Amino acid sequence: MRLPLLVLSIALCSLLASSCSKGITRATAVMVFSVKGRVISGNAERNDFQAVTLKSRIHSGDTVRSSHAASIDLALIPAVLAQLTGDSEIKIDELSIAKDGNQTAGGMRDRTARIRLSRGKVIVLFTPTDRSASQFAVTTGQLTIKPDSDCLFCVWTDGKTTRVTCAKGKVNAPSDAQAQVTIAAGYFQEWPTTRKTPVPATEKAAAQIDITESLEAEQRLQSEGSAWQNRRPF
């Protein structure tokens, strides 16, 4: 009788261990920090939009549009704070977190955010931590930008041309048609382009504005992000 009982105990322990270690992935929502001017969000396919407020819940699949001179500060995931400037549009392609199956542990495994910039400008402050893996990407018609370390950068597009400007750290921009480009602080790159290396921001007025606006946005995003982190349950 002891052998069957021992086998049953081992099987039960294995099942419990498997259940506890298995990650559970679930969707999450954007946290809105502040809104200036008219900003709307909703389902673009159904043309179903609502004005964005501090209480708005923006999810995967939603489109966010800002009018002239408007802006919105938000947290996609804790490691990704962003500011959408005026006359801009993004679509939230993915927002998700993977959490340990053991509810008592409450540990986060990784967080993922992917957005698509259709037009205008988005400023991103990317600050991953050691507590959980954070994956982020912003896509335009020409390329996909994937930061992998602390950085502050800006992406602008009019649908035909894309400019990526880095204000702090460095950011990688692998294009579909070209090899990966690493843009360091104080440099920018445009697509399509014949230049193989990034260009100093001092050579283009728009890139200089990108850096100025990014540094201004960083201070506000850091303040808003700190206040949010102090309120979060985990």
N, C-alpha and C positions, 0 to 999 in steps of 0.2 A: 504493500500500500504506500510505502514511503516513496518509491520511485515515481509513480504517476503523480503524486502530490508535488514532488520536486520539479518534475517537468512542467506541471501546470503553473507553479510559482515563477519559474524562469520565463515562460511564455507571457505571463501577466506582466512581469516587470519589463520585458522587452516592449510590450505593447504600450505601456505607460510612458516609457522613455521616448518611444517614437512619437507619441502624441504630444509630449511636452516639448520636444525639440523641433517639431515641424512648424515652419513659419506660416502665418496666416496673412495674406495680402488683402488689403481693403482700400477702397477709394477714400479720399479725403477732400477737403474744400480749401479754397483760397481764403486767407485772412485779410480783410481790408483794413489798412491802417488809417488812411485819410483820402478824401476826395476833394478836388478843387474843380469847380465848373461842372459841366454836364458830361457824365460818363454813364454809358449803358452797357448791359450785359444780357446774354440770353442765347437762344437757339437761332443761328443765322439762317438755317435752312427753312425754318418756319417764319422767319422774320418776327420772332417773338422776343422782344427786348423790354427790360425794365431799367429804370434809373438805379444806379448803384449808390448804396448808402453804407454806413459803417456796419450795418446789420446784414448786409447782403451775403448770400451764400453762392459762391461761384465754383462750379464743378468741372470735371473733365467733359470736354465737348462744347463748353460754353465759349462764346466770343465776347470780347470786351472791346468797346469802341470809345474813344475820347474825342470830344469836339475841340474846336480851335481854342487855344489858351487853357485847356483843361489839363488835369493830370490826376493820377491815382497812384498811391503807394500801397504795396501789398506784400504779403509773404506767401510764396508758393509752397515752400516747405521751410523748416527752420533755417536751413543752410542757404536758402535762396530768397533774398529780399529784392524787390524790383520796383522801379518807377516807370509808368507808361506816360509819356508826354502827350502834348496836344496833337490832334489830327492823326491819331495812331490806332492801330487795330491788332490785337493778338487773339489767337485761339488756343485754349487750354487743351492740348492733345492728351496729356496724361498727368494725373496726380494720384499717387498711391504710397502707402506705407506697408512694410512687411514687419509683422510683429510676432514675437515668440508665441507658440501655441499655449505655453504655460501661463495662464492668466495671472498667477500669483507672482511670477517673475516680472512681468510687464516690460520686458526688454524689447527695444526696437532694433531690427536687423538692418534695414535700409529704407531710404525714402527716395522717391523718384518724381521728377517734374520735367515735363517737356511742353514747350510752347512754340507756336508758329507766328512769326511777325509778318503780317501781310503788307503793312505800310506804317510809316512813321518811325518812332524811336522808342526803344526800351533800354533803361539803364539797370544793370544787374550787379548786386553785391553778393558774391559767392564766398561763404565762409564755412566750409565743412568742419566737422568735429571728429574726434576719435571715438565718440560714443556710438555712432552708427554711420554706415556708409550713405553718402548722398550723391545721387546722380541727377545731372541737369543738362538740358540741351535746348537751344533756341534755334529754330530753323527758319530760313527765308527761302525764296525760290531758287537761290543759287548755292547755298551751303548750309551746313549745320555746325554750330559752335558748341563745343563741349569743354567747359573748364574742368580741370582736375586738381586745382589747388586754390588757395585764397587769392581772389582777384576782384577788381572793380573794372567793369567794361561797359561799352555802349554799342548797340547795334541799331543801324538806321537803314531803311530801305524805301524805295519808291515803287517797288515791284519789279523793276528792271535792274537797278544798281543796288548793291549792298555795301555798306561801309561798317567795319568793325574797328573801334578805337579802344585801346587799353589805357586806363588811368593808373592802375596799381596792379602789381603782380604780373602774370602773363596768362594769355588765353590761346587755346588751340582752335583753329578754324579749318577743318578738313572739308574741301570742296569736292563735289561729285566729279568735276572735270580736271582737278588739279591735285597735287600732293598737299599734304597737311602743311599749314603755315602756323608758326608760333609768333604771336604778337606780344611784345614786351611793353612795359609801361612807357607812355610817351610816344607810342607809335600807332599807326593805323594801316589798314589794308582795304582796298576796294575790289569788288568783283562786278562785272568781268574786268580783268586787268592784264596788261602785258608785263607788269613788274613781278619779279619772282620773290622779292623780299619786302617786308613792311617798310613804310615811309615815316619819317619823323612828323609828328603832328604839327610842328611849326611850319611845315610846307603847305598846309591847307587850312584856311580859316574855319571851315566847317568842323574839322577834326579838333581844332583848338577849342571850339565851342563845346564839342562833345566832352572833352576832358574837364572843362570848367563846370559844365552842368553835372557831370558824374561826381565830381568832388563835392559839390553842393548837395546833391542828392544823398551821398554817402552819410553825411552827418545826420540828416534827418532820418534816414532808414535805420541807422544804428540806434538812435534814440528811441524810435518807435519799436524796433525789434527787441531792445532790452526790456522795455515796459511789457511787451507781449510775452516774452520768455518768463518773466516773473509771475505772470498770471496763469501760465500753462500748467496742467496737472502732471505732465511728464516731460 
